[in-house]
Amino acid sequence: MLLLFACEALTFTVTSRSRTTVEGAGILGEVLGALDFTGLDDFDLAIEQKMADQGVEDGDLNSVVLTRLALTADPDLSFIESMEVTVSADGVAPIVVATQDSFPEGQSTVEFDLTGADLTAAVVAGAMTFDVDVNGSAPVDDTDVRIDVEVTIEATPQGACKADRKSTRLNSSHTVISYAVFCLKKK
């Protein structure tokens, strides 16, 4: 008799929202005004805390992928020409995760094109931050901007495998019992 037990991958999402006010330049300053998105720079998702809440350690990670990035402003985002979002962490080269080259007049929310880059190395390095590179002109009036970010994490918690292993101890009157425990990791 062969019993197989597998540790299943755990998938969860981490969402976060940040806001900033882009200072208006007035009618004359619209052409000359600098575009300042300082409030969205160094955006932190606090992924480490969410991983800890799920019992996931760095070595348990299979993948970390940005699954949504949206920018919202009132009245619209037409003052932006293009935007690139990268992820940075100590000892890891910056990773481009999202770009957008179209911010139509009258559209208050823009969903970004995502690269699908795996951010596992940045998460393991710790202190992962989002950096925003924006091209455009300052809006005429002060504009409140919100960024919504969602990251999907897939992991195989080794603690779960150890718990499964303990639960496979069998008491039986059979003369021979064989069993195996597999911890499957997606590569």
Disulfide bonds with the S-S distance in Angstrom:
Cys7-Cys161 2.28
Cys161-Cys183 2.12
